[in-house]
């Protein structure tokens, strides 16, 4: 399962990095994203939901703001516009 680490990055970089990684995946594949910037997590969730990518929370550490998301590319995903 591919992984992307966007810790230390602030918006809009996490979305750009994740978008590029998702564009390399086929429907049914999952990308794991690790980050530590709460606005980036919100932005990634919104971007993925808008473009047909399923978002699952793998883990969240409230005390450090770190998060890990599993992003599953669906048949309905519109990655070219992500």
N, C-alpha and C positions, 0 to 999 in steps of 0.2 A: 504494500500500500504506500503510495507516494506521500511524502511529508514536506511541509513548508514551514519554516520558522520565521515569523515576522516580529519576534521580540525586539524591542528597541526601536522599532519603526513607528512613525506617526502618520496619520492620514495626510495625503491619499495613498502613500506608498503600500501599505498592506493590501489594499484592494487591487492595486495594479499588479503586485507580485502574485496574488492569489488568482486573479483573472488570467494571467499568463500560464500559470500552472494548470488551471482548469481547462484551458483551451487545448492542452496536450492530451487530455483524457477522453475516453470513449464513454458512451452511455453505460451505466452500471458500475463504473469505476468510482472509487472514493479517494478523496484527498484529505489528509489530516493537516490541520493548521494550528500552530501554537503561536500565541501572542500574549502581550502584556499591557495593551492600551485599550481600556474599555470603549472609547468611541470607535475604535477600529472593529471591535467585536460587533457592535451594533451595526456599523456600516456593512460589514461582511454579511451579516444575517440578512439585512435588507436587500443588498445586491443579489445574493443567491436566491432569496425567495422571489424577487422580481423576475429573475431569469430562469426559473424552473429547476433550481438545484436544491435538493433536500439538505436541510441543515440539522445535524444532531450534535448535542453537546456531549463531548467525551468527559470533560472535567472542567471545573472552575475553582480557582483558589482565591477566595475573597480577600484574604489578608495581603496577597501580593498582586492582585489584579490579573494574574495569569489565567489564560483560558486555553482550551483545546477544543476545536470543532472538527467534526467529520462532515465533509461536504460530498454528497453523492450526486453524480451527474445522472440526470434522468433522460429519457427519450425526448422529453419536452423542452430540454435545456436549450437556451438560445445564447450560447457562449460567444458567438461573433459580435453580439451587442452588449455583452456583459461589461 
